[in-house]
Amino acid sequence: MAMLDSTRQWALRMKRDVVALWLAARDPRVPWYAKVVAGAVAAYALSPVDLIPDFIPIIGYLDDLVIVPLGILLAVKLVPAGLMREFRDTATRSTRPVSLTGLIFMIAVWIVAALALLWLFWPNPA
């Protein structure tokens, strides 16, 4: 039971940090490079569409279990510690936003991938 509790606490901290990074990406006190990383990580994590859909066995959960937490760790390290504490406090009291930018980006990635596959496999009339 202790392992399940620690895993649940870790997941709650990750959710809180995503919202905190969303706040950090919009704050003028955060350096531009931290804003870029925080914004990208938050947009991807809050997007209702995944790069790799979860219904694909094993690799479908790869982004949720590896890519997102690593992105969060990197972004948290780039945001100044004092500001990150403030954003975490604010994130604890606020609701989880949904990223329209993340949704648009993921749809664009899927469209580009589909067009690339069509171009690659379209029969050549030669």
C-alpha atoms as one frame of an Amber mdcrd trajectory, in Angstrom:
protein
   0.000   0.000   0.000   2.877   2.401   0.679   4.086   2.118  -2.919   0.595
   2.837  -4.242   0.324   5.881  -1.966   3.720   7.232  -3.049   2.812   6.715
  -6.714  -0.476   8.558  -6.194   1.337  11.453  -4.475   3.884  11.610  -7.316
   1.061  11.786  -9.893  -0.655  14.581  -7.952   2.618  16.543  -7.801   3.070
  16.116 -11.565  -0.460  17.428 -12.203   0.194  20.397  -9.927   3.534  21.104
 -11.626   1.926  21.087 -15.081  -0.495  23.799 -13.978   2.382  25.669 -12.292
   4.363  25.518 -15.550   1.333  26.806 -17.446   1.337  29.772 -15.059   5.125
  30.188 -15.395   4.894  30.363 -19.189   2.684  33.454 -18.841   4.613  35.290
 -16.132   6.932  38.156 -17.196   9.392  37.406 -14.355  10.333  34.030 -15.880
  13.301  33.982 -18.332  12.324  33.525 -21.989  14.018  30.109 -22.368  12.179
  28.780 -19.304   8.919  30.178 -20.709   9.445  28.336 -23.984  10.122  24.988
 -22.302   7.402  25.458 -19.654   4.879  26.498 -22.295   5.687  23.560 -24.560
   5.530  21.023 -21.723   2.305  22.478 -20.313   0.658  22.710 -23.745   1.517
  19.080 -24.507   0.534  17.778 -21.067  -2.755  19.720 -21.013  -3.654  18.893
 -24.612  -6.592  16.502 -24.909  -4.776  14.761 -27.812  -1.567  12.732 -27.373
   1.287  12.501 -29.850   1.126   8.726 -29.464  -2.475   7.612 -28.795  -2.906
   5.584 -25.599  -4.671   2.731 -27.405  -1.361   1.727 -29.064   0.053  -1.028
 -26.822   3.065  -0.129 -24.655   4.309   2.925 -26.600   0.914   4.613 -26.231
   1.681   5.247 -22.578   5.349   6.057 -23.183   4.701   9.792 -23.446   2.616
   9.809 -20.265   5.149   7.825 -18.255   8.480   9.087 -19.620   8.337  12.102
 -21.939   5.974  14.312 -19.906   7.711  13.749 -16.520  11.147  14.407 -18.064
   9.834  17.585 -19.681   8.350  18.687 -16.371  11.657  18.054 -14.571  13.577
  20.085 -17.161  11.115  22.988 -17.102  11.013  23.071 -13.286  14.819  23.294
 -13.191  14.769  26.254 -15.613  12.192  28.296 -13.662  13.715  30.183 -10.693
  13.016  28.281  -7.437  11.235  31.132  -5.660   8.902  31.700  -8.579   8.264
  27.965  -8.927   7.161  27.804  -5.264   4.759  30.686  -5.912   3.368  29.022
  -9.055   2.937  25.716  -7.209   0.986  27.453  -4.450  -1.251  29.126  -7.017
  -1.646  25.856  -8.956  -2.776  24.048  -5.808  -5.677  26.505  -5.465  -6.673
  26.633  -9.154  -8.419  24.274 -11.550  -6.651  22.424 -14.326  -6.786  24.361
 -17.610  -7.093  22.755 -21.042  -4.590  23.814 -23.674  -6.201  24.819 -26.949
  -2.703  25.583 -28.297  -1.591  22.058 -27.428  -4.639  20.615 -29.157  -3.989
  22.644 -32.320  -0.309  21.676 -32.293  -1.066  17.956 -31.913  -3.660  18.069
 -34.699  -1.102  19.834 -36.918   1.491  17.134 -36.147  -0.996  14.403 -37.070
  -1.940  16.189 -40.326   1.717  16.627 -41.303   2.408  12.966 -40.486  -0.584
  11.838 -42.568   0.505  14.004 -45.517   4.067  12.685 -45.268   2.790   9.092
 -45.317   0.542   9.847 -48.288   3.434  11.416 -50.171   5.729   8.512 -49.285
   3.333   5.737 -50.294   1.371   7.372 -53.141   1.775   5.292 -56.299   4.091
   6.842 -58.871   2.701   6.781 -62.429   5.965   5.850 -64.089
